Amino acid sequence: MFDALTPREIVAELDRHVVGQAAAKRAVAIALRNRIRRQRLPPELSVEVTPKNILMIGPTGVGKTEIARRLAQLSGSPFVKVEASKFTEVGYVGRDVDSMIRDLTEVSVGMVRREKRQEVAEKAERLVEDRLLDLLLPMPRASSAPSPGEGVASENEQERFLATREKLRHQLRSGDLDGRTVEVEVHERHFPSLQILSSQGVEEMDVNLREMMPGLFGGKAKKRLVPVPEARQVLLQQEEERLIDHEQAARIAIERVQSSGIVFIDEIDKVAGREAGHGPEVSREGVQRDMLPIVEGTTVTTKYGPVRTDHILFIAAGAFHVSKPSDLIPELQGRFPIRVELQSLSLSDLVRILTEPQSALLTQCHALLATEGIDLALTDEAVHEVARFAMDVNEASENIGARRLSTVIETVLDEISFEAPDRAPARVLIDADEVRRKLTPLVENRDLGRFIL
């Protein structure tokens, strides 16, 4: 289905979740469509076509991360968000840059395993049902040497056993046996992990010491008496793990990372700088030089196998208030050929964010309070006032974009959220005067507003 989406349709899908920022949506839609086009090329040519990485420039809270995250959801691509400021050169604080690819591989492996579980779910359910019946009604022990004339009796016992088993099967499916308890083997979920210090930094390697040294670290599974519903979940997990080919899942996951992975590098402006000398400036340039081979294309070793980064799409983003894109080292600038600038949010944008997206803030608030029996509604004027106050606070203090709306909305709904269980069922209509009554004192008191809004 995704392969059939045109760039225009990709932008339309993103419009359902993110307001405005047409240039950024257009850039990521083209990048994603180019990925589909590359897969249709002959192998000898597709290897040469590398993705055009994107640099998003814009203040915080305008939708940079959300565009990348929704793009990954739309395409079903492995996606990971990392903060560039967490990476520093070896010897300073932070993680090594290779960890972003290892994290992406972990995400991909998790996605593939979930898909594999869905594929084997039906077979696993049947096997679990049989195992539960075996626990509820164990197979009678056959006599070692039946005497003459006992053959007919043993056949009748077998028929009665099968009839009883089928009766139990119907009761199990209808939930009549949920009150019964059975004894199941529960395997330890947590295995010791080792940290290996390599030339690239510290890497966590999960080692299944139980398989290497049986009997060590609780080699035997524990037997527990649990209710039938809980036993079903335990057995289902065991059967799914047994039916899944984990090596095949890892191979598919690595292939998916290499062909369709998306890495979102946030706060790239925090490591911009080419100053010579000592101190944080050296560390910032060191981060860029460490990132360079990853973005250019290299092989990263993971516990699932080597991963090539040549065709992973990298989307970097930063506010660039203090620094500017040209402060990045030239080699790294060249690996992000597509530059898009995201605009600060206007008052009309904030109003749309409150109401238009599929999971808009007001939609979420309405749904949450509806669980308590409160029917919440805001007039159009009230929505406009909420957006106006958010805009004013952004201009008076730090501009955190649409994130300010969450703070303002929670302040307006604080009293209703607290009293909802006592007032339900009720219909609550919030007008513009109510919004002004709640927010005006906070906005006028600048010192108090800095803490609360």
N, C-alpha and C positions, 0 to 999 in steps of 0.2 A: 504494500500500500504506500509506504514511504517513497519508494523508488518512482512512483507515478506523480509525486508532488512537484509542481513547478515552483520556481523561486517566488512567483506571485502568491501561490497557495501557501507556501511556507511562511511568508510575511503575514498572510491572513490568519494563519494559526497562531503566530506569535502575538498578533493584535488582540487575541482573546484573553491574553494574560498580562501583556505589558502595554502601557499607554505611551503613545508618541514614539520618539526616537526612530524615525523612518530610515535614516541613513544607516544606523547600526543594524537594524533588521535586514535591510537590503544587502549589506555586506556579508552577514552570516548566512543568509539564504543562498547567495551566490557561491560561497565557500562550500556549503553543504551539497549544492547541486553539482559543483565541480567534482566532488568526491564520487557521486553517482556516475558522472560522465567518465571518470578515470577507470571505474570498474568495468566499463563497457569497451575499453580500449584493448588492443592486443597486448599480451603479457610483456613483450619486449619494450613496448612504449609506455605502458602504465607504470612500470618500475621507475621510469625517468621523471614522471609527473609528480612533483611534490606539492603539498598544500600551500596555499598563500595564507600565512598566519596573519592574525588581525590584532591591531593595537587600538583599544577603546580609550578615548580621552574624555573625561567628564567628571563632574563633582560626585560625591557619594550620594547614594539614595536615588539615582535617576534611572536605574534599571540595567546596569551593566551585567551584574551577576545573574539577574533573573533572565535576561535574554539568553545567556549561555546555557543556563540550567534547563530552561524550557526547550531550547534547541536540542539538547541531548535527550530529553524525554521524548520529544517528537520523533527523533530518528532512532531511538532505542540504542544509542551509543553509550559505551562506558564513559563516565564523566567524573572528574575530580576537580575540586577547587582548592588551591593552595595559596598561601600568603607569601609573597616574595621576601618579606622582611624576616621570615623564619629561617631562611637559608643564608648561611654565611660561610666564608671560607673556613677550611679546616683549622682548628686551633682557636676559633672564636665560638660564640654561643650559637646554637641553632642546629638544624638538620642538614644532611647532605642533599644535594639537588636530585640525586638519583631516586630519592624516596618518593618523589611525585609519580614516577613511573611505576614503582612498586605498589603504591597506593592505588593507582589506576588499574593495575593488574588484579589486585584484590577485589576491587569493585566489579571487574569483568568476570572473575571467577564466581563471585556471588550471584551475578545475573545468570550465568550459564547454569549453575547448579539449581537455581530456582526453576528455570525452564525445564531442566531434566527431571526435577521432582514432579512437575506437572505432567510430564510425559508418562511417568511410571506410576502416577497417583492411583489410577484405576486398578492396576495389577497389585499394587501395595495394599490397597483397601481389602481386596479379596484375601490376600495372604494374612493380613492382620485379623480378619474375621475368623479364619480357620485357626489361627493361633489362640485367639480368645476362647473359641469353642473347646480347644484342647485343654486350656487351663480350667474352664468351667466344668467340663465333663471329660476327664482323662479316659483314654482308651483302656478298656478292661484287659487285664493280663491274660494271655492265652495259656491254657494248661499245656504242660510239656508233652504228655502222652495220653490223649483221651482214650478211655476204654471203649470197647464195642457198645454201640447204642447211645453214646454221648454225642455223636456227630450231629444228630438232628437237634439236640438241645442247644449245642453251641451255635448252630446256625440261627436258631430262634433268638438267642441272646444277641447275636450280631444284628439281626433285624430290629430288635427292640432298641438296641443302642443307637442305630442309625436313625430310627424314628424319633427317639428322644433328642438326638443331636439336631435334627431338622426343626423340632419344636423350639429348642433353645435358640436356633438361628433366627427364627421369626421373632422371638422375644427380644433378642439382642438388637435386631434391626429396628424394632418399635420402641426401644428404650426401656423396656420393662425390667431389664437386668442392670440398670445403671446404679442401683443401690448395692449390688454385690461387690465383693472385693476379691482380687486375684493376686497371686504372687508372680512378680515379673523381675527380670534381671535389668538393673539400671547401670549403664556403663558410665564411668567417669568422663566428664566432658572436658575438664581442664587438664592439659598436659604441660609439663615443665617446658619452658622455652629458654633458649640460650641466646645471649647477645654476642655476636662475633664482630670483633674490631678488624676491619679491613682497610685497605688503602683509601677506599671511598668514604669511610666513616663507619659509624656503628649501624649494624643492620640486625634486626631481630629475625632469628631463624627458628621457626617452630619445629621441634624435633619430637617425634613420637617415640619416647623412650620406652613405652610399654612394648612396642613391637621389637625394639632392639634388645631389651633386657626383660623378658617375661618374669613376672613375679615381683619386679621392682616398682615402686610408686603405686601400689594397689593394683596388682595385675589382675585380680579376680573381680568380676562384676558383683555388685551388691544386690541381694534379693530383698525386695520390699513388697509389703502388702498395700495395694493401692486400689481405689475404686475403678470400676470398669471404664468410665470415660477417660480417666487419666492413663490407665493401662493402654487404651487404644492409641492415645497420642504418643506414648513412649514406644510402643511396638511399631507404629506407623513411621516414626522417625528412623527406627532401626532398619525397617524393611526398605525405606527409600534410600538410605545410605548404602545398603547392600546391593540394591538394584542399579545404582548409578555407577557408571564407569568414570571414576575421578580423574584418571589419566587422560581420557578422551575429553572430559570437561575442561581440563587445564589447557589442552592443545587448542580447543575451540576458543577459549577465553583469550589466549595469547594472540591468536589470529585476529580476533575481534578488536583487541587493543591496537594491534599494528595497522589494521585497515580502517577503523572507524573511531578510535579513541579521541576524546576531547579533553584537553587540560586547560583550565582557566587559572591564569596566574594573576592574582589580585595584588594591588599595592606595588606595582612594578616601579612607580615613581619613587618609592622609599629607598630603592637601591640604585637610583640614577645618580651618576656623579663620576667624574674622571679625575678628581683632584689627586695630586701627588703628595706624598707625605705619610703620616702615620695616623692611627686612630680609626674612627668609624668609616671615614671616606675610603680608606684602603679596603675595608671589609666590604663596602658596597660594590666597589669595582670587582672585587673577588667573586662576589655572588654572580655578577653578570658574566664573568669569564667561565664560571662553573656551569652556568645555564647554557652557554653558547653551544657546546657539543650536543647537549640534549635536544635543543631546538633544531640544530642543523641536521642531526641524524646520527645516532650512535647505537650501540648495543648495551642494554642495561641488564645485569644479571639479577633475576628474581628467584624465589624458591620454587617457582613453577617452570622455570626455564628462561633462556635469553629472550629479550624483547627488543626489537628494532623500533626506533622512534622516527624513522624517515617520513612516514605518512600519518603520524598523529597530528591533529589540528591543535595548535596552540593559540589561545586567545588571551592576550595580556590586557590589563586595565589599570588605570591610575587616574587620580585627580589632577596631578601635575600642577599643584598650586605654587609650590616653591621651585621645583625643577621643571624642566621641559623635555619633550621626547629627544631633542638633540643632545641632551646631557648623557644619554645612554651611549655605551661604546659603539663605534660605527659598525662593528661586526654583528652586534645584536640588533641594531636598528635595521640592518639589511635583511634580517630573518623575519621581520614583521612589516612586509611591504604594504599591507592594507591599513590605512589610518582612518579612523572615523571619530568624529567629535560628537559627543552626546550633549544635548542642550539642558540647561537648568530648567526645572519644572516651573511652569507658570501657574497662576491661580486656577485657570480652566483645567489644566492638567491634573491638579490636585483634586478638583471636583470629580473628574472622570475616574481617577484612581479609586475614589471612595465608592463608586457605584458601578462602573462599567465592566471591569475584568470578571472572569468566570468565578473567581473566589475573592471578590472584592472585600475590603475591610468591613463594610456595613453588612454585607451578606453573611460574613462569619459571625459578627456580633448578633445579628438577628437569629441565626441558627443556634448559637450557644444559649441565648436566653430562652428560646422556644423550648429547650429541653426542661426548663423549670416552669413552663406554662405562661411565660411572658411574651406577648405579641408586641415587639418593638417596632416603632416607625419614626422616621425623621422627616420633617417637611423639607421641601427643596431649599427654602431659606436657611434652615438649620444646617443642611449639608454645606451650603455656600459659606456659612459663618465658620464652620469647623475648618474648612480649607483656608479661609482668610486668616484665622488665628494661627494656623500652622505656618502660613506664608510669613506672617508678621514675626513670629518667633524665629524662624529661619533667618530672616533678614537682620534681626536684632542680635542674635547670637550665632553659634555655629550653624552653617547650612548643612543639614543632614538629609535634605530631600524628602522623599515620601515617608521615610521612617518616622518623621515628626508626627505624621498623622496618627500613628498608633498611640503615641503618648497623649495627644490631644483627645482622641476618642475615648481612651481609658479614663481620662480625667472627667470627661462629660458623663460617662456611664458608671462612674465609681459607686454612686449612691444606689442606682438601680441594681447593679450587679451584686452589691452587698445584701440588699433587702429582697431580692427576687424570690427566694423560697417562702418568705413571709407574705408577700403580696400576691403570689400566683393563686389562681389564674387571673390575669389582668391584661389590658391593652395599655401600652405606654406610648404616648405621642410626645416627641421632643420638638419644640419649635425654636426659632432663632433667639427669642428672649431667654429661654432656658440655657442655651449655649453661652450667650453673653453673660448671664448671671454666674455661671460656673467658671468661665475663663477670664473675664475682664480683670478681676482683682489680681490674678496671677500674672497676667501680662503687664499690668501697670506697675506691679511691684517687681522691678527688674531683678533684684537680688533673690527674691523667692522664686521667680520664674525660671532662673538659671538652674535651680535644683529640681523643680517639679516638671517643667515643660522642656 
